[in-house]
Amino acid sequence: MTIQPPPAGPQAWKSEDVSNDDSWVLRLTSEEVDGFRVALQHALKVDKPLLDMEQADYPLPEESRLALERAIATTQGRWGMCLVKGFPTDEWTEAEMRLSYWGMGLYMGVGRTQNRASEVINDVRDAGGSYKVKGGRGYNTNAGLDFHQDSCDVVALLCRRTAKTGGSSKVMSSIALRDRVKELRPDLIPVLEANNWFHSFQGAQDPTQPPFYRCPIFGDVAPFCARTNRKNMVAAQRDFAEVPRLSPKQTEALDLFDQIMPTDEYCYSMELERGDMQLLNSFVTLHSRTPFEDFEDPDQKRHLMRLWMSIPISQPLPATWEEYWGDSRAGSVRGGVRGSAITPEFSAYERRQAKAMDMPLKPFKPVVSQEEMARIIAAQ
């Protein structure tokens, strides 16, 4: 592991700041692009299942490897995000892009499972899913999404095809959100830092975990971190009668978020183009997406691939966040949603890749068991 953290950490920003500084945008050189081509051809000949692959099976030249390391480092710096442009996705079939994308991930971190099927790469495309329903997720719909963070240190989206219209990516600084709340309603900061916010797993938990979990919206220690997804908090209220009802101040805080987050002052919009990879630091950015309309031709429909990754230069988290993340140590393997289909192959990959990236890994065990959650609820 050679990824190095940036000299200064994330800072608050507004959309105008991002518009005036493109240091978070990296453009691949022709030599770097050629490296991904060469690595893919080798991986195709090796022909291993994704979870059996190691870096040697996708052998990136140094210049291409360093490009990925710069991208990961950029997510931990000033802006909390990075956009890498120029991947040759137009040359790749869907299967080739999946293979190459997974190969890239072997140099960036440890992949996390993302849904109840325990998949390690999600296809972000309209598969007829519904968003704001029990168990609903956004990645398989064409819906506009609430602002949220994904369940990983860094979420990466690689764009294969764009929509006919819509599907704009929206990003904002959660540090700036905290600062604005502090200006308008300082009394809400302790509310947002309290560990009595209940979120639904939306059915994607491990069978040994409770169906919902607690996690504060804002961390209460440095470095700053945030986690919010109103849809999943509403789902916890709707689907589980035992979950404590939101207090008036909690509702006021969420309503204030909804007033601030979509504004042009705080929300930066970008159009992901073919060959773009967007990487977001989940602890200091929030993101959403506008609704989109697809082409009729199935071969033209909007399609991105998503990786959730633990990275070796991630920040520490507050101890209260372990209930959801599993580990609060900086640079540890954590996050993701286990789902119900964890395989021996995934567990072997996780151990092998953690060792390759020199990242601490704890064997999975619910931090809060179903029985303990029942006691927590009874004590409310």
Secondary structure, DSSP 4 states (H G I P E B T S, - for coil): ------SS------HHHHHT--TTEEE--HHHHHHHHHHHHHHHHH---GGG--GGGS---HHHHHHHHHHHHHHTSTTSEEEEE---GGGS-HHHHHHHHHHHHTTT-EE---STT--SSEEES--S--SSSTT--STTS-S---SB--SSSEEEEEEEE--SEE--EEEEEHHHHHHHHHHH-GGGHHHHHSS--EEE-TT-S-TTS-SEEE--SB-SSSSP-B---HHHHHHHHHH-TTSPPPPHHHHHHHHHHHHHTTSTTTPEEE-PPTTEEEEEETTTEEEEE--EE--SSGGGS-EEEEEEEE-TTPPP--GGGHHHHS--STT----S--TT---HHHHHHHHHHHHHTT---PPP--SS-HHHHHHHHHT-
